[in-house]
Amino acid sequence: MPSDTTGVIAERYATALFELAESRHVLEAVARDLETLKAMIRESADLRRLLDSPVLSRAERAKAITALAAKAAFDAVTTKFLGLAAQRQRLFALPGMIDGYLSRLAARRGEVAAKVASAVALSPAQIESLTATLRTAFGGSVAVDVSVDPSLLGGMVVKVGSRMVDSSLRTKLQHLKLAMKGVG
């Protein structure tokens, strides 16, 4: 499915989940569930295959995702939402739904959302230092979402809203390669 369509679907579902969680007073519980699920997706190739698999039926996907939610002791709202997304064959958009929900919650809290990709896993002390630096730079509370992208080779890429700071070794090498093409 095209990414434009995926983004629209993800936003619609994220909005619906946020409104439902808000009406049931479980915004934070659902956010914790989604953070856990996001980590599971990042760490499990099998789960990623489940989300994208055209081979499994709607019922099989729904059964698998609700079993996962039950095993993880997710809130009832999260569990029912995941089952619905599976029944409607929308699990492929789940990462976008999670990001959309968490972004809405961050905005509600008055936080600025920052996405950080680093070549290697950051230590808790490094994450805290980075968070403090971003707080100072953006003046307020910052929700930092850290992921590892080995293709960066070194350094990190930080995105806050429409701003991006790319200090990755990969980008520096690309710039050097372009500069070297001009010399010669």
Protein Blocks (a to p, Z undefined) as FASTA:
>chain_A
ZZklmmmmmmmmmmmmmmmmmmnopmmmmmmmmmmmmmmmmmmmklmmmmmmmkbcfklm
mmmmmmmmmmnopafklmmmmmmmmmnopmlmmmmmmmmmmmmmmmmnopacdddddfbd
cdfklmmmmmmmmmmmnopaddddddddfknopacdddehjbccdfbfklmmmmmmmmmm
mgZZ
